[in-house]
Amino acid sequence: MNKTFYITTPIYYVNDIPHIGHAYTTIACDVMSRYMRMRGFDTHFLTGTDEHGQKIQAAAEAKGMTPQELVDKIHVNFKELWKVLNISNDDFIRTTEPRHVRVVQAMFKKLMDQGDIYKGSYEGWYCVPCETYVSESGMGENRTCPDCGRALTMMREESYFFRASKYVPQLIEHYEKNLQGVMPRIRYNEIMSFLRGEVRDQSVSRTTLKWGIPIPGDEKHVVYVWFDALINYATAVGYLDDPETFRKYWPVVRHMVGKDIIRFHCIIWPLMLLALGINVPVSVVAHGWWTVDGEKMSKSKGNVVDPFKMAELYGADAFRYFLLREVPFGSDGDFSEAALVGRINSDLANDLGNLLNRTLQMIVSYAGGAVPQGGENDPLDAKVRALGEATLGLVDKAMETFSYDEALKHIWAFIGRGNKYIDETLPWKLHKEGQKEGQEERLDAVLHTLYEVLRLSALLVAPYIPESAEKLWKQLGLPGSPLTERLDGFRWGGGAGTKVAKAEVLFPRIDLEQWKKERKKERDARTGKLEHGTEPEHEPQIGIEGFRSVEMRVAQILKAEEIPKSKKLYKLEVDLGYEKRTICAGIKPFFKPEELTGKRVVVVANLKPAKLAGVESNGMVLAASMKDAAGTAESLALIAPASDVPLGSRVS
Ligand SMILES: [Zn+2]
């Protein structure tokens, strides 16, 4: 029977914009799947999107779409990113698919029939406008909604509960026997101490929620999103529809998650499975979080790493390699483009790229382009071979515990050994001497050894940098793809006689000075920051009559009011001395209404009226703005006369 392996990413919340965290989890799963396939495992790799919940419904309403239309449109963002990052998932599940809805309802019913789901009432702090419960830890100051800032109210509704507490002793016993059930160890300990505390029965339905899976037989309730989402892992391998596939993959399932969602995956989900009589996952593997240049990632800082952009700038392989090489899996990491460029230049271009180029050139120049038969005729050759064979084992051991960085360190130690071997054997010298002293045999053995180092390296790096590994394979003159080869089928010496192909640069070195200049230019363009010698974008020149046609006058703000529909606009009432009028101005993020009352400003008085957020605006208030790194306005200053002049005075 085939060895099997099943790995899952969490299903991503469909309304999120894909960021480095999504990319990291998915790349880690992809590397593991590719590795297991190359180890001969029948592998199933699942990812997908979580598509129910109040926020989706609200987002859809705001866009004038149905929730289904919205999720149909935006789930594609993730599919596109996985294509760009070379993700080899076997399935992509969406929680709105009928195959999933059926399983959720069946599991719910089974638990209800056996008495493990019962009716009770749920109580919590609730934001009425946002239609959502807010946890004690998630609420703002004075019990306000973190999203809209309004006061929360205590709410009580009928709800179904899952009898989680009943299965806790069984789960504790399971983890006590299975130390790898939660990885790494620090998370295992966290889960065990939580389990030994109080685990309450879990509310699994809502009547306030509309966009979700209806509960069979009681359709005013929908299944609470977490209960719905976790079940995807079982749906996808045929829990209901395909028992044979389920039997094949479920016993070997591993979930990879960020450390923030381990309680759901290591406690709630296994308790649900125990109640259903299904075995719990082999492991839940939790990884850490990324900061960017030492700071927490946030939209307002404009430092959110866009994986699409990283792949475009540096290539998907370099990005994949960096994420898994830079930090021990499970720990938090810091992302910096400078560090990424450093790794491209040193590890990829220098270590691997150079070994390939030097070796191929020597095989072409000294051996007519075909790998010599050459047996080992120096202890050094056997040493290099032994390290290669040992590396296969070391990598395997590292991958067993999801220690990607360890695996890569071993692989790169072997690649480094190859480069050192060139320095030790000096093939160009052997070539020269060979003509007079009969050193041809030695040279053959050296070229043969170097080729085998590369052939094995191509296989070892393939799960991490699949696209480059295929190029490397091709340059080595080998047929097919390293990704369909078996790592455990590798035999040292198997490359003899192969005709190599043309050497090409695998990873171009990045010129650091040039790179710094380009990044600075790009950053400045985004922020609108100007320095001597750099030019802002200019408008065409105008004559004095063009300038005079803009009627600017001094005015005073009498009142600033919010426009409910708009996040940016204030409705201002201004006094021009000769008349009062309404002007809408996009300055709400920068001022409170009371800060504006009484302020003198300069307005364009002869601008054609325009309707903004449903309000007619008659003119424009002048302001100077400076942008932040994200290119959104960061600071803003209103333009005012420096000394007192009568309202209505013309500015020229
Ligand atoms: Zn709210």
Boltz pocket constraint, residues with backbone or C-beta under 6 A from the ligand:
constraints:
  - pocket:
      binder: B
      contacts: [[A, 127], [A, 128], [A, 129], [A, 130], [A, 131], [A, 145], [A, 146], [A, 147], [A, 148], [A, 149], [A, 150]]
      max_distance: 6.0
